[in-house]
Amino acid sequence: MSILLMVGTTKGAFLFQGGVDRQEFEPTGPHFPGEAIYALAFDGRAGRRRVLAGTESSHWGSVVRCSDDLGRTWSDPAEGNVRFPDGTGAALTRVWQLQPAGDERPDTVYAGVEPAALFRSDDAGETFELVRGLWDHPHRSQWQPGGGGLCLHTVVPDWADPDRIWVAVSSGGVYRSDDGGASWQARNRGVRVEFMPDPHPEFGQCVHKVAQAAGRRDTLYMQNHGGLYRSDDGAESWADIANGVPSDFGFAMVAHPADPDTAYAVPLESAMFRCVPDARACVYRTKDGGASWEPLGKGLPQRDAYLTVLRDGFATDGMRPAGLYFGTRTGEVFASADEGEGWRLVAGWLPPVLCVKAAVLS
Amino acid sequence: MATLHLPAALSAYAGGQRRVEVALPGPGTVAALLEAVGQDHPGVRQRVLDELGALRPHVNVFVNGESIRYLTGLATPVGDGDEVWVIAAISGG
């Protein structure tokens, strides 16, 4: 077995491979030099070893490319494979998220895109179709772009029910489908906003990341644009869990791969200064569902560090003990082989990191 | 017949050609020319125009040396003997 660490940057993708001790990683890349890679995913279902990449050329547009040989060769769909259909009046700007569905739908891959929409592939990422149920939602016309644009950046397929999917939109909030994407309901009760007169609207929240807990299907963790939250009822309602963090602003949120009470976040100082607080890099971990959080900074720079971790810049490899990885806008990638207790630098001078994903290769 | 000149980055989507001769049924436009090219080389059209048929923001098209942004855009006339250039604008990664 080995670990595949995938890093998307503003100037290409880098694929690292290392042993399961997660001490040393060998890079390949840049793949797609000069293109922005906001979305990467690994699909190990149904015997595949497929890496998916959402690539964005500043000249020639965005497509999803696949590699079945760990980046030696990539598909290059000539006609584009994520296209808004005629009549929508929309054109693809960027692929923000690629998310394989669960094992019960081994050929399904979701793509969250800008302008905010969900696409679905049933051929493992070769071609995608717009999910009309969400596109036609009456709320959509009232969603507002955040600083990154009006994007659907998070797709969470329920590991327990292939028909249940959560998505998050900035700024639209969380929506859930219980029928495979045919219909969607806003699920933002309890999540506050700071940029509208009503602090608790039905929708419009600037949700930054949502992660589903392992082993407890109705528990979700959220990093909001101001606020850390947990839901224990499948996002019907959310409770504030920003207990003991230096800031409740941040982008990333990772659920532990086995313990439903453990989650990780990377607080940033504020919306107006999106760097780690006090210039000290720390990942924060809760082991009690958010009742308390502890800083984990061993091996991370503890002074003069103006690091920013974006919403998809933090990932786990799913192993026990959990391997954790995060990348920064200043081009560092850090890894922990022991659930965050200690960290080491994997790469130090990459272009700004947009996304980090990890997988175990068997 | 009009001639379409492609940048190196797009030649892979036109069978390796940097220069494509395009037969137009009559007096046409840049949009019609790109549609015609897209019949044989859909990857070229995809990278020059978005799904709405709009010219991508960092792609420039010139007809006989003039940028269509200062003419009539994709409605700029193209006819026999015209030289059309697709050039990547000032941008990069």
Contacts between the chains, C-beta under 8 A, distances in Angstrom:
chain1	res1	chain2	res2	distance
A	10	B	93	6.6
A	11	B	93	5.2
A	12	B	93	7.8
A	33	B	93	7.7
A	34	B	92	6.1
A	34	B	93	3.6
A	35	B	93	5.8
A	36	B	93	6.4
A	57	B	47	7.9
A	57	B	93	7.4
A	58	B	58	5.4
A	58	B	91	4.5
A	58	B	92	6.4
A	58	B	93	5.6
A	59	B	9	7.3
A	59	B	47	7.5
A	59	B	56	6.8
A	59	B	58	4.8
A	59	B	59	5.9
A	59	B	88	4.7
A	59	B	89	7.1
A	59	B	91	6.1
A	60	B	9	6.9
A	60	B	10	7.5
A	60	B	47	3.8
A	60	B	48	8.0
A	60	B	56	7.0
A	60	B	59	7.5
A	61	B	46	6.9
A	61	B	47	6.0
A	61	B	50	6.6
A	61	B	56	6.1
A	76	B	12	7.8
A	78	B	13	5.6
A	78	B	41	8.0
A	78	B	42	5.6
A	78	B	43	3.2
A	78	B	46	6.7
A	79	B	42	4.5
A	79	B	43	6.5
A	79	B	46	5.3
A	80	B	46	4.6
A	80	B	51	7.8
A	83	B	51	5.0
A	84	B	51	5.0
A	85	B	51	7.9
A	86	B	51	7.9
A	89	B	52	7.1
A	90	B	51	7.3
A	90	B	52	7.6
A	91	B	50	3.8
A	91	B	51	4.6
A	91	B	52	4.9
A	91	B	54	6.9
A	92	B	50	7.2
A	92	B	51	6.7
